Amino acid sequence: MMIKKNFLADIGAKTLGMLVESGKLAIFVSKGVWACFSPPVYCGEMLKQILHTGFFSIPIVGLTAVFSGMVIALQTYVGFAKFSGESAVATVVIVAITRELGPVMAGLMVAGRISASIAAELGSMKISEQIDALEVLGVSPFRFLVAPRIWACLISLPLLTVLADIIGTFGGFVVGTTKLGFSSHAYMTQTFANLKMEDVICGLVKSACFGFVIAAFGCFYGFNSLRGAKSVGEATTMAVVAACMGVLVLNYIVTSLFFGA
Amino acid sequence: MLAPVEIEFINVKKTFSNGAKVLDNFNLKVRKNESLVIIGRSGVGKSIMLKILLGLVRLSAGDVMAGGISVYDRKRRQQYLSKFSMMFQGGALFDSMTVEQNVIFGLMNRGTPKNEATKIAQEKLLAVELDKSVFKLYPSALSGGMQKRVALARAIALKPEIMLFDEPTSGLDPVTGATISQLIRGMIKKFNFSCITITHDLSAAQVVADRVALLDSGKIIWEDKVKALNSSDNPIVRHFMESSRWTKGRA
């Protein structure tokens, strides 16, 4: 009986804790969004963040995309050969890359790289009182730290997704033409015939949403770090886990909004 | 005639969400151009008190006034904050900025044009006895004492009416600590700001303070002129003095 009571109490405490955390997150995000649209705008800080989030993520996103495109081409060929559908390889690659793999792979890679980096940086700033120092200097930490990171992710993720789409398609093209025996002309013709603007736009919308959650979770957990290196480590882990989950959940929501019956 | 009151804590209470009571009916007045040092054991809420004064930590009850403005007055928040500068315990220098940029940043945010801000920053960095060769370095390349000097330069560059020092000599060797205390005393004389310093270091307190107060159990339990520290019959003050002498003797 006692065990049952403790079990229920634990569930209750966890539920309340989650509600409190959700409330804090909602307040934090609304403050962050407000900071994005209210002056002053720290352009230098924003450019620095775009460089960090976008430019320096190109290698990791590019590598992921090229191999994803190559694997999709191979798998499709092997699978479709069972019912003589090999000719559809280029179609499957372009649809899979633009609709799903491009935005999701870019989102997950940036979620791992950037949300961790944001949470660790802001967490260290919090425990070394740099965020308090900003306030004393009359600088809003939301405008100086959160808004540039949100804008940077919102701008960088769609650009990285376009890049992932191009590189992923190229990966499929390389495998298709060198290993699977397609002529480059036939492969490209089929690719362009099945490249739909709707798919590309859906991917870009998704990636902008991913950018927002990556920045929001990174900043939220960084700002809420407690004292000590352990706390910064925990904040970093939480930020990465939450950002990756956010990417996957939003992926479903946006997909169902665009393509749902 | 007594100078007007610049800072006033009125029946301030601060209880954390875990039930820990830090300040309990805390009352304190600091007069214009006065230098008050607050001493007390670790964990009695000295740093929290400064953060409450700046509005960085919310109080549970009571009010705090600075220059006639309440910490609750959100409409005059910028005006309220513009009265203050603070030198944080660890310096709180921005890692991503050079020494010079750390000082310029605060000035530019308060509307000083870049050229003028650069000139003021260089003047203040020289005033805290820093060499020009460190201006372009990042804080991580500086020693603890140098970081405190940069933090002091950043704080005084803003020409505050009220200066707050949180453990200005902590983590420094006695010689550097004494130099920082002398620098602070010099700045207080030169710029005439009202000032609250929090420290465990009684030798620093004796250099910096006009008046000393002891915080314990959430309240100020003793306060007097700095000269009265040696002759106080308050047991906690005596204990502090004796521990300080014992530590010095051991050193």
Interface residues (C-beta under 8 A of the other chain):
Chain A: S124 M125 S128 E129 Q130 D132 A133 E135 V136 L137 G138 V139
Chain B: K51 L54 L56 Q78 L81 S82 F84 S85 M86 F88 Q89 G90 A92 L93 F94 D95 F105 G106 N109 R110 L158
